[in-house]
Amino acid sequence: MASISGVCSPSSAVRIRRSLPVSTSGHLRRLRPFRSVADLNRSFSSTSSCSSSSAPLPVEKEEDGSVEKDPINLWNRYVDWLYQHKELGLLLDVSRIGFTDKFFDLMEPRLQKALVAMQDLEKGAIANPDEGRMVGHYWLRKSKLAPNSFLRLQIDNTLDAICKFADDVISAKIKPPSSPAGHFTQVLSIGIGGSSLGPQFVAEALAPDNPPLKIRFIDNTDPAGIDHQIAQLGPELASTLVIVISKSGGTPETRNGLLEVQKAFREAGLEFSKQGVAITQENSLLDNTARIEGWLARFPMFDWVGGRTSEMSAVGLLPAALQGIDIKEMLVGASLMDEATRMRVIKDNPAALLALCWYWASDGIGSKDMVVLPYKDSLLLFSRYLQQLVMESLGKEFDLDGNRVNQGLSVYGNKGSTDQHAYIQQLREGVHNFFVTFIEVLRDRPPGHDWELEPGVTCGDYLFGMLQGTRSALYANDRESITVTVQGVTPRSVGALIALYERAVGIYAHLVNINAYHQPGVEAGKKAAGEVLALQKRILTVLNEASCKQPVEPLSLEEIADRCHIPEEIEMIYKIIAHMAANDRALIVEGSCGSPRSIKVYLGECNVDDLLA
Ligand SMILES: O=P(O)(O)OC[C@H]1O[C@](O)(CO)[C@@H](O)[C@@H]1O
């Protein structure tokens, strides 16, 4: 196999372009845009003098076959680039990402600028210009970094209050009023997005087999899903601590979950306020509701912490503490990683290395997806957690200068080796639109429990073999990968992983010049959903009028649209009617949903009060 010596290795100062522009099928291979070094430097210096260097650097590489293959060169590259955090026991291997020395040299000044910007952010600069907010999740794990004493006090007091409350609940000093158990046995967490994904990931990763309180999640406005959670609790609803988490305090899905759970409490004859806890911003709708109704406790969510970076705030720490997870260790892990990711020497900064790799692998424009494959069941939800952290942060239409850039980096994955029996086939041989991040956990199971299921081989050896085999097999087919290795899945390593990716996202956002801390695109969907519900109310009024007539007047979709004065909304009207009919809230007397023009509909029950109102 041809050895390509363009990748960064001690022996590879000069890039040799592979002379295989013609594929075996005889078609010309597409080469990625290549410019001379002078061109690249010109392009860089023309942008680097601006406060925000936005133009993506052209990434010089060939479509296929550009990665180092010689085993000794690869080993040198591995050793040369291996990052180690001794105290955390964390390794980062970027050797299977094929960035070149030249690329590194071009990126370094940009990375340095990004690190300065991250430093400013940590000092309290307005890093979210649209919303005029500071971005302070780094202060949560080291309050003395916060820019003023008021914030420091807020952070420390909240942490103390979380620890005390969790201790009191676990020791039954705080108990449910009418449970035969005499203490809380379950947590039901209601929240969505950043107000749920972190707690779910951490619960799956770290909760002990027999936690003091078990946790369940309602993270959607799916009535059947909510019913399922409540049904699973059964009589234990009486000993369930309900934590409602919403930074804004007004997210509809979370509000609906709360209303559904409150209804279940009423029906079970239980007093919700004695078992309800709110985590939200001061004076939000949720905060005011909890205060007025006298809920058991309220914990603050800070304006300067974004939802997707809130795992180390009350959002993540309270549920974790209630499950007996050592939250101080999580904070230590994150804080140690924060220190490491402030390093100015790029090779010594794992977050900068990740950002560099992402940029190389996805051409700085998200041209390839990031497949996250932890080889450990307990890390199953890491990719789901990262999906929001990365995609809500980086997936932006405009850059900070207002240019349309449609940036992003897609993330998916579950776990190995399970995924080897699902989609790895395509990764190895199919469309080449991804790079992989393997998460390797060295400790297979707690000491003293291992055994050999065949001579010399344990179950964990298989998992290890599967990871190494997949990494090699993918690389042999020019599929690049990063490997993050931790000793075990512990509160410290999980805290460190979260902090590592938070910082990598921040640095990468600077490299591509976007605001990582807002989410304007989500607002559009929320607004449109509100409009659908408003339309449904109008339809109901029209249908109600017709249904109260004697005799009842069934209406066609066109008639409804006319009476609502919105003929252009006929398709949405049809969908609303079909949904209502499927739920027995509208009766279709003629035609069927499969042939929309034939439908005549009315309401089974007319509400005269509505008409008089
Ligand atoms: O915590 P909140 O305000 O309920 O928001 C939940 C989620 O909704 C979003 O605002 C938009 O999806 C996320 O950024 C956030 O994590």
The ligand as a Tripos MOL2 file, in Angstrom:
@<TRIPOS>MOLECULE
LIG
   16    16     1     0     0
SMALL
NO_CHARGES

@<TRIPOS>ATOM
      1 O1        -34.8080   25.0770   29.8980 O.co2     1 LIG1
      2 P1        -35.8490   25.5680   28.9710 P.3       1 LIG1
      3 O2        -35.9740   27.0500   28.9810 O.co2     1 LIG1
      4 O3        -37.1680   24.8970   29.2410 O.co2     1 LIG1
      5 O4        -35.4100   25.2160   27.5070 O.3       1 LIG1
      6 C1        -35.2620   23.8870   27.0970 C.3       1 LIG1
      7 C2        -34.4890   23.8120   25.8200 C.3       1 LIG1
      8 O5        -35.1320   24.5400   24.8080 O.3       1 LIG1
      9 C3        -34.1690   25.2480   24.0400 C.3       1 LIG1
     10 O6        -34.2240   26.5750   24.4160 O.3       1 LIG1
     11 C4        -34.4410   25.1880   22.5940 C.3       1 LIG1
     12 O7        -34.5130   23.8760   22.1800 O.3       1 LIG1
     13 C5        -32.8470   24.6250   24.4520 C.3       1 LIG1
     14 O8        -31.7850   25.4350   24.1650 O.3       1 LIG1
     15 C6        -33.1000   24.3770   25.8690 C.3       1 LIG1
     16 O9        -32.1600   23.5290   26.4270 O.3       1 LIG1
@<TRIPOS>BOND
     1     1     2 2
     2     2     3 1
     3     2     4 1
     4     2     5 1
     5     5     6 1
     6     6     7 1
     7     7     8 1
     8     7    15 1
     9     8     9 1
    10     9    10 1
    11     9    11 1
    12     9    13 1
    13    11    12 1
    14    13    14 1
    15    13    15 1
    16    15    16 1
@<TRIPOS>SUBSTRUCTURE
     1 LIG1         1 GROUP 0 **** ****
